[in-house]
């Protein structure tokens, strides 16, 4: 995994402002392009949560300052840190 290619990493287009977020890093080197320009890696990382029962994974795209506590399979989901959610 290259630097910046962590789960939840956010990239922004310097031309139009479009944003993408990395859900699951692969074996290659991600180089997103938009408006024929390389997208910039931002310093922020979106929060990712994982269900230990069914393996569902969700990503928080916008944080409005609330206290998100996602639940799945009648359990609290665990916040993921690192490159991949637990299997």
C-alpha positions in Angstrom: 0.0 0.0 0.0 1.4 3.4 -1.0 1.2 6.4 1.3 -2.3 8.0 1.2 -3.9 4.8 -0.1 -5.6 4.0 3.2 -9.3 3.1 3.5 -11.3 6.4 3.7 -8.6 8.5 1.9 -10.2 11.5 0.1 -9.2 12.9 -3.2 -10.4 16.2 -4.7 -10.4 17.5 -8.3 -8.6 20.9 -8.3 -10.7 22.0 -11.3 -14.4 21.1 -10.5 -14.1 20.2 -6.8 -15.4 16.6 -7.3 -14.4 14.3 -4.5 -13.9 10.5 -4.2 -13.1 8.4 -1.2 -11.1 5.1 -1.3 -13.3 2.2 -0.1 -10.8 -0.6 -0.4 -7.2 -0.3 -1.5 -6.0 -2.7 -4.1 -2.6 -4.0 -5.1 -1.9 -1.1 -7.6 -1.2 2.5 -7.2 -4.4 4.7 -7.3 -4.0 7.8 -9.5 -7.5 9.3 -10.0 -7.9 11.8 -12.7 -10.8 14.3 -13.2 -11.1 17.1 -15.8 -7.9 15.7 -17.3 -6.0 16.7 -14.2 -4.6 14.4 -11.4 -6.8 14.6 -8.3 -5.2 15.8 -5.1 -5.0 13.7 -1.9 -6.5 15.6 1.0 -5.4 15.2 4.5 -8.8 14.1 5.7 -10.0 10.5 6.0 -13.6 9.4 6.0 -14.7 7.2 8.9 -15.4 3.6 8.0 -17.4 1.1 10.1 -17.6 -2.7 9.9 -20.1 -5.2 11.2 -18.4 -8.2 12.9 -21.4 -10.4 12.2 -22.2 -10.0 8.4 -19.1 -8.1 7.4 -21.1 -5.1 6.1 -18.9 -2.0 5.7 -20.1 1.6 5.6 -18.4 4.9 5.1 -19.4 8.2 6.6 -19.2 10.7 3.8 -20.2 13.9 5.6 -19.7 14.7 9.2 -22.2 17.3 10.5 -20.8 17.2 14.1 -23.3 14.6 15.4 -22.6 11.4 17.1 -22.9 8.7 14.5 -23.3 5.2 16.0 -24.1 2.8 13.1 -25.7 -0.5 14.0 -26.0 -3.7 11.9 -27.2 -7.2 12.9 -28.5 -5.6 16.1 -24.9 -4.7 17.2 -22.8 -1.5 17.2 -20.5 -1.4 14.2 -16.8 -1.1 14.9 -14.8 1.8 13.5 -12.1 0.6 11.1 -8.5 1.8 11.3 -5.9 0.9 8.8 -6.1 -0.3 5.2 -8.7 -3.1 5.3 -11.7 -4.0 7.4 -11.3 -7.2 9.5 -12.5 -10.4 7.7 
